[in-house]
């Protein structure tokens, strides 16, 4: 039997795989879609916290300046070795979830008390529970210092007993505007009230802004310094933070800096 006739100029069989340019276009489109979704999601998160148009513009501009750095970190993360699966969690039978009750002020329970030298992180989308703790403990300290986008109202605290550092614009009581102050410079402003006799109650709800305007590493260093400063001076630290602003690993680094986390 003779071999079948093979014509040298016969075209190759059609390939079922898409051409290289089509695969590249699909990958690019998928990445572009994810980037747009993440950007719009972040803007909605900032808007839900009540930021003004000027504050949103500052947050967006600072984020745009950090895009090359974030893209490089993303690229390095994709090139890293795959994580090993947690076999123990896969082989164990799932345990029923335990009910969790926040130990803050309710209709039947008193507000959480902050002792001198203590630090508390309250994880919440908007300042609410932290404000309850703040107003319940403000009278226990001779002075109050706040680092906030809009310094909160605290009844019973005289203007000469509080220092308001307003991040992103001036606030109540002729607050010091720290729109151009680095976290280290904000720390310098906090030395006075915390190192005075009796210390101070320090309230912060602007860490999301600082992490966006500067870097997470710089913000974490500021938090560690502030926790140590309040502990050594007999002051107390109360921070309200939206956990959605960080990923799981970054949020864990922030939580470890505090003695108590709600």
QUILIN-V216193 format. One record per residue. N is the residue number from 0. PSI is psi in whole degrees, -180 to 180 (* if undefined). Layout:
# QUILIN-V216193
n=N psi=PSI
n=N psi=PSI
This chain:
# QUILIN-V216193
n=0 psi=133
n=1 psi=150
n=2 psi=149
n=3 psi=150
n=4 psi=122
n=5 psi=116
n=6 psi=126
n=7 psi=-26
n=8 psi=12
n=9 psi=138
n=10 psi=148
n=11 psi=156
n=12 psi=149
n=13 psi=140
n=14 psi=140
n=15 psi=-16
n=16 psi=142
n=17 psi=155
n=18 psi=163
n=19 psi=-39
n=20 psi=-32
n=21 psi=-41
n=22 psi=-41
n=23 psi=-42
n=24 psi=-41
n=25 psi=-44
n=26 psi=-43
n=27 psi=-43
n=28 psi=-40
n=29 psi=-43
n=30 psi=-39
n=31 psi=-42
n=32 psi=-44
n=33 psi=-41
n=34 psi=-43
n=35 psi=-44
n=36 psi=-46
n=37 psi=-40
n=38 psi=-46
n=39 psi=-38
n=40 psi=-42
n=41 psi=-41
n=42 psi=-41
n=43 psi=-38
n=44 psi=-44
n=45 psi=-41
n=46 psi=-35
n=47 psi=-20
n=48 psi=5
n=49 psi=20
n=50 psi=145
n=51 psi=172
n=52 psi=-37
n=53 psi=-42
n=54 psi=-41
n=55 psi=-40
n=56 psi=-43
n=57 psi=-44
n=58 psi=-43
n=59 psi=-43
n=60 psi=-41
n=61 psi=-35
n=62 psi=-38
n=63 psi=-37
n=64 psi=-22
n=65 psi=0
n=66 psi=-46
n=67 psi=-40
n=68 psi=-42
n=69 psi=-37
n=70 psi=-41
n=71 psi=-41
n=72 psi=-39
n=73 psi=-41
n=74 psi=-43
n=75 psi=-36
n=76 psi=-37
n=77 psi=-26
n=78 psi=-9
n=79 psi=164
n=80 psi=148
n=81 psi=146
n=82 psi=146
n=83 psi=141
n=84 psi=146
n=85 psi=90
n=86 psi=-34
n=87 psi=-42
n=88 psi=-25
n=89 psi=-31
n=90 psi=-21
n=91 psi=148
n=92 psi=139
n=93 psi=138
n=94 psi=146
n=95 psi=142
n=96 psi=141
n=97 psi=138
n=98 psi=140
n=99 psi=133
n=100 psi=126
n=101 psi=128
n=102 psi=60
n=103 psi=-178
n=104 psi=130
n=105 psi=-177
n=106 psi=-22
n=107 psi=-1
n=108 psi=142
n=109 psi=162
n=110 psi=152
n=111 psi=134
n=112 psi=135
n=113 psi=115
n=114 psi=156
n=115 psi=137
n=116 psi=-2
n=117 psi=157
n=118 psi=138
n=119 psi=130
n=120 psi=124
n=121 psi=118
n=122 psi=112
n=123 psi=153
n=124 psi=-38
n=125 psi=148
n=126 psi=116
n=127 psi=-67
n=128 psi=-39
n=129 psi=-35
n=130 psi=-35
n=131 psi=-45
n=132 psi=-40
n=133 psi=-51
n=134 psi=-26
n=135 psi=-20
n=136 psi=-6
n=137 psi=-36
n=138 psi=-12
n=139 psi=-6
n=140 psi=148
n=141 psi=-13
n=142 psi=162
n=143 psi=137
n=144 psi=131
n=145 psi=144
n=146 psi=104
n=147 psi=156
n=148 psi=-37
n=149 psi=104
n=150 psi=130
n=151 psi=159
n=152 psi=131
n=153 psi=97
n=154 psi=143
n=155 psi=-6
n=156 psi=118
n=157 psi=151
n=158 psi=-34
n=159 psi=0
n=160 psi=5
n=161 psi=149
n=162 psi=119
n=163 psi=117
n=164 psi=104
n=165 psi=113
n=166 psi=125
n=167 psi=4
n=168 psi=163
n=169 psi=148
n=170 psi=-153
n=171 psi=159
n=172 psi=37
n=173 psi=48
n=174 psi=149
n=175 psi=123
n=176 psi=124
n=177 psi=28
n=178 psi=-26
n=179 psi=9
n=180 psi=133
n=181 psi=161
n=182 psi=-37
n=183 psi=-37
n=184 psi=-35
n=185 psi=-41
n=186 psi=-37
n=187 psi=-37
n=188 psi=-28
n=189 psi=-11
n=190 psi=-42
n=191 psi=-60
n=192 psi=-33
n=193 psi=-31
n=194 psi=-5
n=195 psi=165
n=196 psi=129
n=197 psi=-11
n=198 psi=-162
n=199 psi=158
n=200 psi=118
n=201 psi=123
n=202 psi=131
n=203 psi=127
n=204 psi=26
n=205 psi=21
n=206 psi=-33
n=207 psi=-42
n=208 psi=-45
n=209 psi=-40
n=210 psi=-30
n=211 psi=-42
n=212 psi=-37
n=213 psi=-122
n=214 psi=161
n=215 psi=-39
n=216 psi=-44
n=217 psi=-41
n=218 psi=-41
n=219 psi=-38
n=220 psi=-40
n=221 psi=-41
n=222 psi=-45
n=223 psi=-41
n=224 psi=-43
n=225 psi=-39
n=226 psi=-45
n=227 psi=-39
n=228 psi=-44
n=229 psi=-34
n=230 psi=-42
n=231 psi=-24
n=232 psi=2
n=233 psi=21
n=234 psi=-173
n=235 psi=148
n=236 psi=130
n=237 psi=122
n=238 psi=131
n=239 psi=128
n=240 psi=139
n=241 psi=113
n=242 psi=-19
n=243 psi=-14
n=244 psi=-16
n=245 psi=159
n=246 psi=179
n=247 psi=-44
n=248 psi=-44
n=249 psi=-39
n=250 psi=-36
n=251 psi=-40
n=252 psi=-39
n=253 psi=-44
n=254 psi=-35
n=255 psi=-19
n=256 psi=-19
n=257 psi=153
n=258 psi=-35
n=259 psi=136
n=260 psi=130
n=261 psi=*
